[in-house]
């Protein structure tokens, strides 16, 4: 079965572009800004928009977990320091 003159899909993203998007998203500060632009900008590419929203959600989850982790370890360090003074 052969397909002739099939138009390209509007949401198709080539592997080269995916690699570029992942690289840009990994750059500190600029990556967050670009993810916000791709996620909430007037972008017609829904695939990239949904990917950017998912990445922002993962970043938010990791930041919340890191804060909880450091608060817990900080509290443990304070308690251990207070206990060793006596």
C-alpha positions in Angstrom: 0.0 0.0 0.0 1.6 3.2 -1.1 0.6 6.7 0.0 1.2 9.6 -2.4 1.2 13.3 -1.6 0.5 12.8 2.0 0.7 16.1 3.8 3.0 16.4 6.9 1.2 16.3 10.2 1.2 19.7 12.0 2.2 18.1 15.3 5.1 16.1 13.9 8.4 16.8 15.6 11.5 15.3 14.1 14.1 13.6 16.4 16.5 16.5 15.7 14.0 19.0 17.1 13.3 16.8 20.1 17.0 16.7 20.9 17.2 20.4 20.6 14.2 21.0 22.8 15.5 18.7 25.5 18.9 20.4 25.3 17.4 23.9 25.6 15.1 22.7 28.5 18.2 21.5 30.4 20.0 24.9 30.3 19.7 26.6 33.6 17.3 29.5 33.8 16.9 29.7 30.0 15.3 26.3 30.0 12.6 27.2 32.5 11.8 30.3 30.5 11.6 28.4 27.3 9.4 25.7 28.9 7.0 28.4 30.1 6.9 30.0 26.6 6.3 26.6 25.0 3.7 25.5 27.5 1.7 28.7 27.8 2.5 30.7 24.7 0.3 30.9 21.6 1.9 27.7 20.2 0.0 25.7 17.6 2.1 22.6 18.2 0.1 20.8 20.9 2.6 18.0 21.3 5.4 20.4 22.3 3.0 22.4 24.5 1.9 19.2 26.4 5.5 18.1 26.7 6.6 21.4 28.2 3.7 21.3 30.7 4.7 17.9 31.7 8.3 19.0 32.2 7.2 21.9 34.3 5.0 19.6 36.4 8.0 17.3 37.0 10.2 20.2 37.9 7.6 21.4 40.4 7.3 17.9 42.0 11.1 17.6 42.2 11.4 21.0 43.9 8.7 20.2 46.4 10.3 16.9 47.2 13.7 18.6 47.6 12.3 21.2 50.0 10.7 18.4 52.1 13.9 16.4 52.1 16.1 19.3 53.2 13.6 20.5 55.8 13.5 17.0 57.2 17.3 16.6 57.2 17.8 20.1 58.6 15.4 19.3 61.4 17.2 16.1 62.1 20.6 18.0 62.2 19.2 20.6 64.5 17.8 17.9 66.9 21.1 16.0 66.7 23.1 19.2 67.5 20.8 20.1 70.3 21.1 16.6 71.8 24.8 16.6 71.8 25.2 19.8 73.8 24.0 18.1 77.0 
